[in-house]
Amino acid sequence: MNFDFSDDQKLLKEQVRKFLADKCPTKVVRRVLDGDETHADEVWQGLVELGVPATAIPEEFGGLGLTPLELCVIAEEIGRVAAPVPFDSSVVLATEAIKLAGSDAQKKKWLPALAAGKAIGTLAVAEGPQTPRPRSIRTTFGGGRLNGKKVPVVDGELATFAIVLANTGGLGGNMGDRAVSLVLVDLGQPGVTARRVDTVDPARKHAELTFNDATAELLGAEGEGWRTLERLYDAAAVYFAFAQVGGAEAAMWMARDYALQRQAFGRAIGSYQAIKHKLADCYVKLELARSNAYYGAMMLTDGGADLPLAAAAARIAATDAYDFASKENIQTHGGIGFTWEADTQFHYRRARVLALALGGPIAWKDKLVTRLEQKNAA
């Protein structure tokens, strides 16, 4: 079986890589990291012109109608340069949520705007450092009004709308995961306020969103929010895995290049066994993550029954590979790797943020074990 990408997909990958190499060098990432910009707008607008936000949106809604595989190869290139753009929040999470659960009216309103780059969406689930659970959601929705607070929300200041996980079954009830629903809210109205919050990766700005009787509407059926979120996370885990693979590979090559030029005791540090072993371990983890990501992409594209299992495996392997490579990149650079001037921080910061974006590694390991047990029992 051939798991490789087609010639057209490889051409798309090459085009996006060339664009990002030209328009999103490390100085652009550093500019957003150090400054007050919500994102690198010139990079985002260039991606819009390339049709990136429209990639997986059906043609009937103004999209290109391509498969998830095309979006996967784009995600890998976005991750490779740690691009400070709302790709993960808008192109992946918000767009996929509307495709998955939106009504015809919601799709007609938002998908064309997303495809054209005229709207940016985000997903608001967390309400602080604790792991979100159906019974712990305090944000409420009823009578068309949304009240509560979500933090941190990636691109919360930038987004046009948010898809919010809200309690619709009453706090403290016995409805379990049926107590929560997904709600779509326009962030441009008076009932919504956004306040920037600090995170480990300032190149991807996050915010605290407060809703005070904000007008909103259900996305999908009431009480189906948690189940829809689980399906959304399975799809997003595959796209995020490709972004993490791209980042892990970039961090590994950054460490390799430095090891070949840095001299110690009259020879390149890359000639020492300790450095060779670091880079070899990075490569092994990277290839394991890549193979899991490819299988996840195949399940996502074909609608395979093994998608939940493949998504969890891809998520765990890619998170581990990116975390390891970003740390070893800093270690390989030695003392300079820990300084603010070093570019090694870009991938370390992004690895930390992506590792928590869909729930932490422990949560995904629990999912993998549970899903393996369910498969074996069946």
N, C-alpha and C positions, 0 to 999 in steps of 0.2 A: 504494500500500500504506500502511495506517495503522499507524504505529509508536507511536502514543500509547497510554497506559494506559486501561483501561476505567473507567467511572464508579465501580464498586465499588472498584477499585484506587486511584483518586484519593481516595475517601472514607476508605479505610484509611490512606493517606498523610497525609491531613489529621488524622485522629484521633491517629496516632502523633506527628505534629508538635505538636499541641496539648498532648498529655500531656508530651512532653519539654520544651516551652517552659515549662510550669508546674512540673514536678518536677525538671528538670535544667538550671537556669540556670547561668551561669558560676561562681557562688559554690560550687556543688556540685562542679564540675570542679576548682576551686581547692582545695577542702577535701581531696579525694582526692590531688591533686598534692602538697600540702604535708604531709599526714598519713600515718599508718601503715595506713589502711584498704586492704584488697585491692581494693575496688570500692565504688561507691555502692549499698548494699544496698536502700535504699528505692526507687531508680530501677529496679533489677533486678526487685524483687518486683512493682512496678507493671507492668513489661513482661510478667512472667509472668502476671499477672491479665488483661492484654490478649490473651494467647495468642500472644505473639511467639515463644517457643521452640517452640511447637507448630505454627507456620505451615505448614512444608513437610513435616511428619511425616505419614505415611499415617494415615487414621482408624482402621485396624485396630490401630494401636499407640498410640492415644490422642491422635493429632494432629488438626489441622484439615483435612489433606488438600488444601491449596491448592497452587498452582503456584509455580515459582521466581520468577515475576514479582512475586507478593505479597511474597516475601522481599526482592526487589530494592528495592522502594519503601520497605520498612522500613529496609534497610541505608542508604539515602540519608539518611533522617532521623536515624539513629544517628550517621552521620558528620557531619551538619550541626552537631550540638552537641558533637562530640567526647566522647560519653557514656562515662564510666568504668565500663563494664559488660562482662561476658564474652560479648558477642554474637559477635564474630569467632571466638573460640576454641571456644565451645560450640555456638552455634546454627548456625554455618557449618561450621567444620572438623571438629569431633568428630561432630556429627550427620550430616553428609554422608558422612563416612568409614564410619560404621556402616551407613547406608543403602546405600552403594556396595558394601561388602565383607563386612558382618557376616553371620553365620549366623542361622538362624531363632531359635535360642536367645539369641544376643546381642542381636538386635533386640527380642525379647520382654522381655528383662531391662532394656535400657538406654533404648530409645526412649520408652516410657511415662514413665520417670523424667525424661528430658530434656524431654519435652513439658510435664510438670507442674512443672518447675523444681526437682524434688527431687534432681537430679543435674546437675553441671556437668562438661563434658569439655574436654580440650585436646589439642593435637597437639605431640609432642616429636620434633623431627628434628635440629636443630643440635647440634653438640658443640663449640661455640666459634666464633670469628670466621671460620673458613675455610668456604668453600662446601661443603655436604654433597655427597658423591659416594658411590655404592654401595661402592667399595673403601676409602673413608675412614671408614666407620662402625665405631666401636670397641665400642659397646654390643652385647652378645651375648645371644642367647636360645637355650636348649637344655634339654631335659628339664623343660619347664614353668617354668624359672627365668630371670629377667632380671637381668643384671649390667651396670653401666656408669654413665655420667653424661651428662645432657643439659642444655645451657645455651646461650642463654636460652630458657625456656619461659614463654610468656605465661599468666598465671593459674595458674602451677604450685603456688602455695600454696593457692589457692582450690578448684581442681578436685577432683572426686570420683574421676575416672579419667583416664588419659592413653592416647593411642594413640601408640606409640613405634616409630620406625624402628630395627630391630635387625638385626645380622648373624647370619644362620642358616646361612651357607655356608662359614664358616671364613675367618679373616683372611689376606689375602695370596694368596687363591686366584685362579683364572681364570674365575670364574663370572659376572663382570660384574654387571649389574643383577639377576641371579638370586641374588646372594649375600645379599640383604636381604629382610626381611619386615616387615609391620606386626604389632605385638603390642599387645594390650589389657591394661592393668594397673590394678588398683584401688590408688589412692594412699593409702588409709587403713590399710594394713598396716605392720607393723614393719620390713619390708625396704625401705621407701622413706623417704627424708629429703628435705626441701625447704629451701633456703636462698635468701632474697631476694637478688637482684642488681640493681645500679643500671643503668638504661638512660636514653636521652634523654627518655623520656616516663614520669615517675613516676605519671601518672594511670592507666597501664596497667601494673600490677605484673608483673614477671617473676621467675622463680626458677631456681635450679639444682637439678635433680632427680638424686638418686643412688640407684641400685638395687643392692641387695646380696642376691642370691638371692631377689628378689621373685617371688612367684607371679604368673604371667601366662599368657595364651593367645593363640594366633594369631588375627589378624583377617584373614580371607581365606586364600588358599592360600599355603603356604610358597614363598618365592622370587618372589612376585608383588608384594612390597612397593613396589618402585620404580615399577612400571607403574601400580599402584593410586594411588600418590602423585601421579603425573603427571596422572591423570584427576581426582583430587581437586583438585589445584591449578588445573586448567582451570575447574572449576566455581567454586571459591573466588575465582579472579581476577575473575570477573564480579561476584560479590557485593561484593568489595573495591572494584572500580571504582565501584560505585554509592556506597559509603561515601566514597570519595575525591572523587567528584563533589559530594556533599553538603557535604563539608568545604571544597572549593575554592570553591563558591558562597558559603558563609558567610564565608570569608576575604575574598572579593572585595567582598561587600556591607559588611563591617566596614570595609574600606579606603575604600569609596565614602562611607559615612556620615561617617567621620572627615574625609575630604577636603572635604565640604560644610560642616562646622562649624568647622574649623580655619582661622583667619585669619592671613595673612602679608602684610605690606605693604599692609594695608587691604582685602584681598580674600580670599575662600576659596581655599585651595590647590588645590581641585578645578578652578579656572578656568585653571590653568596647563597648558600643553601637556605638560610632562613627566609630570604626574600623570594627565592624560587618556590618554596613551599607555600608561602602566602598566596602568590599568584596562581599556583596550581590549584589550591583549594578554592579560590575565587572562580576559576574556570569550571571546576567540577560542579559547584553549586549553581553556576550560571546555566550550564547545559541541562542539569536536572530541571531547573525552573523552566527553561525554554521548551523542553519536551512536554512538560505538564501543561504549559500555556498553549502549545499547539493542539494537544488533545482537547483542552477546554474549548478552543476556538472551533474545532471540528464539531463538538457536541452542540455548541451554541448555534452554529450555522445550520446544522442538520436537524435541530430540535431533538437531539438524542435524549434518551431516557436517563443516561448517565451524567447529564449536565450538572446536577447538584453535587455529585461526587467529584466530577472532574474540576468543577469550579473551586471546591474546597482545596483539592490537591494543588491546583495551580496557584491559588492564593497563598497557601502556606509555603510552597517552594520558592515562589517569586519574592515574597516578603523576606524570607531567610537569605536568599541570594543577594538582594539589594542591601539589606542591613549589613551583611558580612563584607561585601565588596566596598561599601562606603566607609566602613571602619578601617579595613585593611589599607585602603587608599590613603587615609590619614596617617596610619602607622608607617607606611612605606615612605611617605614624605618626611617623617621624623618631626623635629621641632617646628619646622616651617609649616607643617600640615595643620597645626593647631592655631595658627594665627588668623586674624581677620582678613589679611591680605591674600591668603591662599584660597584658590578656587575649590579645594577639596570639600569645603563646607557645603557647597551647593547640593551635592548628592547625599551627603549625610542628613541634611535637613529635610530634603524631599523624601528620603527613605523613611524617616521617622513619621512624617505626616501621612504618607500613603499607607504605612503599616497600620494606622489607626482609623483611616478614612471610612472603612466599612465594618468596623469592629476589630478589636485587637487579635493578635495571633492565637491567644488562648481560646477565644470564642470560635475561631475557625477550626482549630484542632478538635474542639468538642464537636463541632458540626461534622467533621470528617469521620470521627469515631462513630458518632450516632448514625450517620448515613451508611457506613460500612456495616454496622450491626443490622440495620434495616434491610440492606441488600442481602446479607447472608441469611437472615431469617426468612426472607422471601424465597 
